Structure formats: C-alpha cells, structure tokens
Amino acid sequence: MQVVSTVKEVRDIVAEWRKEGKTVGFVPTMGYLHEGHGSLISKAVEQNDKAVVSIFVNPMQFGPTEDLESYPRDLEKDSKFCESLGADLIFHPEPEEMYHEGFSSFVDMTVLTEELCGLSRPVHFRGVCTVVSKLFNIVQPDRAYFGQKDAQQLAVIKHMVDDLNMNVEVIGCPIIREEDGLAKSSRNTYLSAEERKAALILSKTIFMGQKMVEEGETDAVKLVEAMKKNIETEPLAKIDYIKAVDGMTMQQVTELKSPVLVAMAVYIGKTRLIDNFVC
C-alpha cells in the first residue's frame, strides 16, 4: 500500500491502473479511522480491483467556532488500519495542496442543505460538496462509499453527482455501532467516561423511535416529540435537532410515508453527535 500527498501522484497511480483495466473504489475520510470507516473500505476492496482512501481534515467544512484544530489525527494508525483491510492507496494531502493560494471556486447546493445539519452548520455542506467534487476529479473512481450515519451528507452527495453528471456510483453503507449501541464516530474520543455513558441516550432514543414505527406509529410529529422527551431525560444532553424529513429532499414531513429519515444531532457536553434511522 502506498501513501501519497500530491494530486499528481494520485493521478499517475490511477492512470496506470486504468491502463491495466482496473476498477477503482474510493472512500473519502477525515481520518482517525474506526470500524465504521473500515466497513466502507472493506466494501470498496470487495467491489473493485483497487481501493483508494483519502485522509484529509477539510478546513472548508468547519465553522469558525468548530473543532478543526482539535479534530483527532493519527496517520500512522490509520495507515496500518487501511493496509490491514486491503486498501491500495492513501491520499493524504496538506490543505495547501487542495486549496492553493487564490482558491475561489466552490460547489454549493440549495434545498437539501437547508435543514438538519445544514441549518445549524451553515458553511458545512458547501465545504463538503467542494472537497468531494475535487476528490472525485482527482481520483476518478468508479464507485465511492459513504456511511449512512451521515445521512444528509449521503443524500447531498448523491444529488450533487446526479445534478452535475459525475461519472461515479455513490454507495451508502449501514451505520456501524459499538457493542452498547452508540454509533461509531471519531468524535466519540472527545467524551469523558461520564459523557460516554450519557451518550447512549442517542442510540436508545433511535431504537425507541424504530420500535414506535414498527408498532404502527405514522404521525411524524408524535414520533419526534416522544424522541425529544426521551433525550431530555439525560441531564448532559442538549438537543440541536430531532426531525423527520423526506429521505430525498430533506424537507420536514408530518406523516411517516417511506422513505423518511428520522435524524438527530445532540450535544453531550461540548461534543456534537449524530444518529438516525430510515423508515
């Protein structure tokens, strides 16, 4: 497995693969990889001849008060993890490689980015769309893999690819959870022992919501209110949002007609965590 830091290196390597008729799978990440990322990498290895992983903490998708500087990083550990899963190439650029002096071109989106995380993090999806577009142009993958935990991001990327006629298949993969139910996230490392225990309120509430739907609940407003009340039983939890939205448009719904995304963002202490289910 190779680790490279420049656009030219990636393009040269992928060009050689293409000459050999190889297919390319791609997993874009911000590093500090865990089993959730691992499931994406394994799927890319399984479904393609070659697998590329990008590790880049993208400054463009962080707001001025967010955790860009403190976001966890460990390239050595990540490299060993990727190699153990069969990845062929890691692209680990510096910000200056991705955003040269004078950079002034962006990919933006309306409607899908105006709810959920886009409402509380207004610059986030502009940064996501811009960096993913750049990475797709650099790697030129056949398939790209994203986790369902970031459900709005997955919907946004699929919509962008469709709108801009990008020649890549976007594949969503299931949420990977800890044994106690907490959705795996690089930000889980921010939690103290007390906060880690408190964070279980997210997955418990997700499972409660799923059970309500399975038992016949069709009123999205009642579902969301019940989930909010459950989160509020945890003193360390502060709700950013809990909403039921159309799975395609990300607009709020009042009735649980498929496909509906039920998503939440909750602060445990200072750490913002997300979780969701689809019904």
HELIX and SHEET records of a PDB file:
HELIX    1   1 VAL A    7  LYS A   19  1                                  13    
HELIX    2   2 GLU A   35  GLN A   47  1                                  13    
HELIX    3   3 PRO A   59  GLN A   61  5                                   3    
HELIX    4   4 LEU A   75  LEU A   85  1                                  11    
HELIX    5   5 PRO A   95  MET A   98  1                                   4    
HELIX    6   6 CYS A  117  SER A  120  1                                   4    
HELIX    7   7 HIS A  124  VAL A  139  1                                  16    
HELIX    8   8 GLN A  148  ASP A  150  5                                   3    
HELIX    9   9 ALA A  151  ASP A  163  1                                  13    
HELIX   10  10 SER A  186  TYR A  190  5                                   5    
HELIX   11  11 ALA A  193  ALA A  198  1                                   6    
HELIX   12  12 LEU A  200  GLU A  214  1                                  15    
HELIX   13  13 ALA A  220  ILE A  231  1                                  12    
SHEET    1   A 6 GLN A   2  VAL A   4  0                                        
SHEET    2   A 6 LEU A  89  PHE A  91  1                                        
SHEET    3   A 6 LYS A  50  ILE A  55  1                                        
SHEET    4   A 6 VAL A  24  THR A  29  1                                        
SHEET    5   A 6 ARG A 143  GLY A 147  1                                        
SHEET    6   A 6 GLU A 169  CYS A 173  1                                        
SHEET    1   B 3 ALA A 237  ASP A 246  0                                        
SHEET    2   B 3 VAL A 260  ILE A 268 -1                                        
SHEET    3   B 3 THR A 271  VAL A 278 -1                                        
END                                                                             
